Structure formats: structure tokens, C-alpha cells
Amino acid sequence: MADGVFDADIAPWLRLLHTPGVGAVSAAALLKAFGTPAQIFRQPVAALAEHVGLAKARALQAEPPNWEQEREKARIWLQQPQESDAQGVPVTARAIWTLHDPRYPPALREIADPPVLLYVQGKPQWLCGQSLWHEQMLAAVAMVGSRSPTPQGILNARQMANQLQQMGMVVVSGLALGIDAAAHEGALQQPVELAPPTIAVLGTGIDRIYPRQNLALAQAIARHGLVVSEQPLGTAPQAHHFPRRNRIVTGICQGTLVVEAALKSGSLISARLALEQGREVFAIPGSIHSVHARGCNGLIKQGARLVESVQDILDELPQVFERLEGLRGSVASTDPVPEISHSSVKDHPVPISAALVKAPAPIVSSVQTTHARLLDAMGTEPVSLDTLEARLGYSAAELLAQLLELELEGDVQRMPGGWFQRLFMV
């Protein structure tokens, strides 16, 4: 971006948000009254005070603290060389989208307190103003849930995200540990790139990935999808930023799916925000005995749509089909794209990987019969070795041998403390 363009189109927005006391709500009131940041800064104190009070009005008359450094920091971030492939072609790009930018997500602009600007990093074609997904209402679903999920919760998130993305939908989440990370990972597997396969919304500055365990995942998302943040560059993790982040996660989307959540899970905040924004809320049910399922079960009792498959989500979002069909009609591709129909998800579920999902085989041998009995005895919840001994009458040594075989086959997950969890395909 040329310096003249930056100074004219981006710097006034940055100055507005760096003004002490001026956040998204105050900025939105000023923009509604005066149109653009440039016009705001031309107003007398009395005119500004009518909308944001005298203290903020006076602050707007002066340059923000450390303004020159903040402006230069943003300019340098935009101009830094990006990752390139072997031919020297950039595989990532950066941008700052203001509320008036045509690339700004349309659904997000409709919420009560949209971010005034977004720092964006991702695949160059998704940052281009001519990208098809900017011309359509973005067909997207948010996926949220526990930071400490069960193995089945992780598997559900990956499979749901992959199937949604294969239909051309964008999977949006918050890059947190647990369900968020699993959703991003599922969307990145064999993506059908009608639109960004996944969008990660940060609660930190876009240059401060948190948690650090997800740094490699964030880099993969930037190469194939989008990473976005409303926080200024350099912003470290702060607890109050993450609920604010959640309104962006849900605001970009037409619906929010809670995959797995306890009663006090932060993902229930996302569900409430989605409802306030007029979005659909979905939840995957779980056992009445599982603390990990009580949040989702509670949402379903309150009216959230119960989800057993991707089909349940698509049934509630019929308008998404029209948008995806419009995208499909505009994209010339030599690669086959799954047909968008109600039967395609139900009749042809998309497998995650051979390691996680395998075709069911007939039970013919005694070993397979033993495996089937053991899996039935495990039920749907984590179970201890002592419990399995009591249910089946097998010795601990016999059970451990069978459980190891099932673990290698991807049917069972070993958990801390000597517990085991049976895994199911969504």
C-alpha cells in the first residue's frame, strides 16, 4: 500500500480508535453523525460533545498518545514482506479493513457494535476486492466449545467442520485450544475453496498469536483462509478482550454451533451473542451424565436446534443454498465440487481422514466379536478399566490388549487417569 493511500484511507481510522476513551460504540456514534473519521476530526468540540461527551470530544481534538509510533507500526506491518512459494509468489497478504471497506464482512456490519476496523492476514485471493465471496453474503457457521473437550468432542468438531467446508461454507472460530482448534483443523483438510475454508478471530493483536500452542495452526490458516483481529498491533492477551472477540466470531456467521460445553463454558456467551444478533443457534447433544454436555443440553432445552449431522444445520439455513449455488456458478474449476443438495450430506458424508474414519466392516471373527462387545460396554462416556472389568468379566490384561488394538484402529481414545473414551463418526 502506497504511503499516500495509507495516510488518506487508513490512518484516520487508526487515529480514531487510538483516541483515549473512544471504543467501538463511541466510534460508531461519531461515524453515524459525521460520516468518516476525516469529517469527525474537522468538527468543533461542541459538535462532538453532543454525541460522545465533553471529555472524549476534547481528546479527539488532539493527537493520541504515541500516535506517530502507532501509525508507523501499522504502516510497517502492512508493508512487511510476506511468505512466498518456491516461485516467489506470495502465499499470504495483509490488509486493514475499515467499516466502510467493501471487503468488510457484510453480516458483521449488521450487528449492533461492529468493529470499526479489522486487521486481516490470509490467502491473497481472499483479500482481493474482486473475490467472489465478497460479492455474496458470506455463507458461514461459527463453531465454538470447550477448551478441554472430550476426545469425542474433538472428533465431532473436526468432522462437522470438514463436512460444512466441503459444502462451500466458511468455518469461523476463535483459535482457542480444544474445540476451536479442532474446527479450524477439520476445515483445512482437503478444502473446497469456493471461499476461505476457515477464519480465525483473535482476541489479541494479529501479531501476537495466543495461545502459542496454536501458532502453527494460525500460520496454516493464514496460508489458506483468514486470520483477523480488531485489537491494535502488539495487544497482549487480556481476559476482557475474548468475550468481545466472540461477537465477531458469531457476527460474521448465519449460525453458531456449540459442539461441546459445560454449564459455565465461555462458549455459552457466544450462543447468547448469536441470539442477540438474530442468528441461529445449534448444539450437539450429549449424555445426561456428562458434565461436558450440560451446556449444550441446556441450550437445546432453551430452543437451540439439536444437531446430529450437518443436514440439521442446512435445514435451518435454506438461504445458504442460494448463496453457495451462486458461488458455484461463478467458479470455473477442473476439480469436482460436491453437489449442494439435501441428500449430498446425508447420503455421502465426507470422511475426515483414514486415521479417524473408516468404513464399517462386518463382524465375522471372534476378535471382531470381542471388540464389538467391548465397544458396546464402553457406551458413550469415558469409562475406567475397573468399570469395564465389572461389565464384561474380562481380566485387566485382556482388556488392555483389546483397548490398545481399538486405539490403534481409531475406535478408542486413551485419556488421562486410566480412562478410555469410545469414538463415534458424526
N, C-alpha and C positions, 0 to 999 in steps of 0.2 A: 504494500500500500504506500503510495506517494505521501510525503510529509504534508503537502497541501491538502490532500484529501483527508488525512488523519485529523489535521487541525480543524478542518471545517465540519467533518461529519461525525467524528468520534470524540474528540477532546471535550466539546461542550457537554456531552452526556456524562463523561467521566467526572468532569468538574462538578456537575450537579450532584452526583452520588457521593463524591468525596467531601461535600459541604457538611460540616458538623450539624447533626440533628436531622438531616434530610435523608430519609429512607425511601422505600418503595411507595409507601402510602402518600407521603408528602410530595414526592416527585410526581406521582400520578395526578394529584390535585393541581399542581402547578402546570403540568402539561395539558390538562384538560382546560385550564383557564387561558393559557397563553400560547399553546401550540407546540413550540420547540424550545429546547434549552437556550438557544441563542436569543429567542424572544424573552425568555424568563430573565436573563441577565441584563436585559435592557430596561426592565421595569423599575420604577421607584420603590422605595421601601414601603410606602403606604399601600401600594397596589399588591405587593407580595404579602404583606401582613394580613390582608383580608382573607388569605387562603391558608397560610401556614403559621401565623402568629408573628409577633414583632422580633423575637429572638432569632428565629430561622430566617426571617426577611433580612435582618442585618447581616447574618452570616453569609447570605447569598451575594451581598454587595462586595465581599472581599474574597480574595483567592483562598482556597482551602489550605490548611497547614500542609507543608511539604508538597504542594501542588506540582511544582516543576519536576520533582523526583518521581511522583506518581505518574505523571503524564509520560515522562521518558521511559519509565518501566513498562508501560503498556505499549509504547511505540516499539521498543526493543523486542518485546515478546512477540509482537505481530511480525516483525521482520527477521527473526532468527531463522537460519536455515533449517529446513525440515528433513525428516528421514526420507531417503530415496532408495529406489531399487537398483539392481545391477546396471541398468541402462541410464541411471541418473534421473529417472522420472520420479518426482515427489510422490510418496505414498500417504503423506499426511499434510494437512494445511491448517491454518489458524485464521480466526476471524473474531470480530466483536459485533454481535447483532444487537442493534438498538430496537426499542419498541416500535419504531417506525420503519424498520428494515423489512423489505418484502420477504426476506428469508426467515424471519421470525416465525416460530411455530404458530399457525393460525389458532388452534384450540387454546393454547396458553394465553394468547392475547385476550381471550374472552373472560378469564377469571377475574375476581374482584380486585386482586392485588398482583398483577403480573410483574415479573422482574422488568426493571427499566432497561437493562441490558444483560446480555449473556456472552460470556467468554466461551468460544467454541473451538474445539480441535477435532479433526477427523479426516476421513477419506475425502480427497479434493472434490469429487463429483457431488458429494452431499452438501458442500459449502457453496456450490455454484448457484447463482440466482436462476439459472435455467433448468436446474434439476427438476425432474417430473414430480417428485414428492412435495415440492414447494407449491406446485400448481394445483394439487389436490388437498382436500382436508386430510391431514395425516391420519392414517389408519393405524392406531397404536393401542397397546394394552400395557398397563403398568403391572409388574409382578413384585410383590413385597412379602415379607415374612420374617421369621425368627432369625436372629444371628447365631443361634445354637440349635439348629434343626436336627431332626432325626435323619438317619440315612434314607428312609422312605421319602421324607420331605424334600431332600436334595434331589432325589431321583425324579420325583413329581415335577419339581421346578424345571429341571433340565429338559424333561420330555415335553412338558407343556410349552415351554419357550421355543423349543425346536419346531414343534408342530405349528405353532402360531406363525413363526417366522417363515416356514415353508409355504404358508398360505399368502405370504407377502406382507404380513403385519409387522410392525416395529415393536420390539420388546423393550420397555423402559424400566429402569430400576436405579438404585442408589449406590451401587458398588460396595455395599457393606458386606461383611462376612456372612456366610450362611446362604439363605435363600436368594438374596440379591445376586451374589456371585454366581450361584448355580443357574439362575435365569440368564444372566449375560453369557455364561459358558454355553448353555443349550442353544441360544440364538446364534452363536458364532459357528456352530457346527454345520458345515455344508450350507452356507447361507444362500437363499434365493434373493438376489439383490435388486428387487424392484424398488426398494427403499433401504435406508440404513437398517441392518439387521437388529441392532440394539443401540440404545442411547443410555449412557451412564451420567447421572446427575450428581454432582459433588456438593458436599456441604462445606468444602474448603476452597481456597483459591485453586484454580485449574492447574497451577504449577506446584501444588502441594498435595499429592495423591495420598488419600487416607481411606482405609488402613494400608500400611506399606506392604502387607502381605499380598495385596491385590494390585501391586504396581505392574507386574507382567500382564495381568488381565486388562488393566487400563490401557496399556500400550497396544494390546491386540484390538481392543475396541476402537482406539484412535485410528488404527490402520484400516478397519472395515466399516465402522459405524461412526458414532459421535460421542465425545465427552464434553459436557457443558457445566458451567458454574456461573452463578450470579455474583459470587464473592470476589472482592478485589484480589489482584495478584498478591501472593505471599500470605494470604489469610490462613492461619493455622487452625486445627480442629478446635471448635468451641461448641459446647453442648447445645446452646440455643440456636445454632445455625442449622442443625439437622431437621428439626420439625419444619423450619422454613423451607429447607430443601425439598421436603416431602410434597409441598403444594405444587412444586414444579413437576415432580415425577407424575403426580396424578393429573395435573393441569394439561400436560401435553397429550393426554390419552382420552379415549372414549370410555374406557372402563378400567377398573383396578381389580386384580385377582390377588386375594390373600391366600397364600399357599399353605402356610402353617404358622400358627400364632398362639401363644398362651394368653391368659386373660389380661395381663399387663404389658403385652408386647407393644412396642412403638409402632408396629405396622397397623395397629388399630387406629392410630392417629391418621395414617394415610387413608384408611377406609372412611373415616369421618370427613376428611377434607374432600375426598372424591364425592361424597354425598352432597356436601355444601356447594360443590362446583357443578352439581347436576349431572354427575357421571354415574355409570352403572358400577355396582359393587358385586364382586363374585367371591366365593370362598370354597375351598376344598374341605369337605367334612372329615372328621376323624373319630376315633373311638371315644366313647363317653368316659372311658377310664384314663385317657391320656391327657396330661396337663398341657402337652404341646398342641392339642386340638381344641381346647376350650375357647380360645379366642375366635377361631373360625366357626365353631358350632354356635357360639353366641351371636355372631354376625348373621348366620343363617336364620336363627330364631327371630332376629330383628328385621328380616326381609331381604337379606343378601341372596343372590341366586346361587343355589347349590351347584357345584361343578364336579362332574365325574369325568368329563372329557372336553376337548376343545370344542366339540359340537355345541355344548351348553353355552359357551361364550358366544359363538357365532349366531346362535338362535336369538340372542338378546341384542345383537348389533347388526341387523339386516342392512343398514345403510353402509356398513363397511364393505359389503359385497360390491356395491355400485362403484365405490371408490377404487377398490382393488381391480375390478374389471376395467375401469378407465385407465389405470396404470398399465395393466397387462396389454391393453390395446395399443398403448403408446410406446411399448418397449419392443424393439426388434432384437431377438436373441436366438442363437443357434442351440442353446441349451433348453431341454424340456422343462417346463414350469408346471407344477401341479395344477390340475383344473380346480377352479374355485366353485365348489358346489357343496351342498349339504352332505352329499354322500361321500365326498372325497376324504373327509376326515374320519368318518365313521367306518368306511369300508377299507381304507388304505392308510392306517396310522403310520406316521413317519418314525422309523426307529432312530434312536439316538446314536448308538454305536454297537458293534458286535459284542463289545465287552459288557454292555449294560442290558441289551435287549436281544433275545434270541427266540427263534420260532418255537412254539410249543411242540414237544415231541411225545409220541405215545409212550405210556408207561408199560414196558414189556418185561424188563429184567427185575430180578429180586433186589438189586441195588437201587433201581429206579423206584421200586415199590417202597423200599425203606426211606428213600429221600422224600417221597410223596407223603408218607406218614409223618415224618419229622417236620416237613413244612406245614402240614395241617395242624400239628400240635403246637407250632410256634405262634399261630394266629397272626394278628396284625400289629401287636405291640412288642416292644423289646422284652425279652424273656431271659431268665437266668438258666444256667446249666442245671441247678438243683430242681428248678421247676420242670424242666424237660425230663429229667430222670424220673420224677414223680409221675408225669403224664404218660410216659412211654415204657418205663421199666427197663430201659437200657442202662448200661454202665456209663460212667463218665468218660472212660476211654473210647467206648464205641461212639458215643455222641460227639466227642471232639473230632474223631476221624471223619464222621459224616458231615459235620458242620464245616470242616476245612474243605471238603470236596464241594459242598454247596457254595462256600465263599469263593472258591476259585471259579466256579461256574457263573458267579454273579447273582445268585439267588438269595444270599445271606450276607449281611454286613456284621462284622465283629465290632462291638462297642466297648468303651472303657468299663472297667469293673467286672469283666467276665460276662457281660450281657450280649445277646445276639438279636438282630432285627431281620425279619424276612422282608425281601424287597419285591414289590409288585410293579408291573408295567402299567402306565396310565392308559 
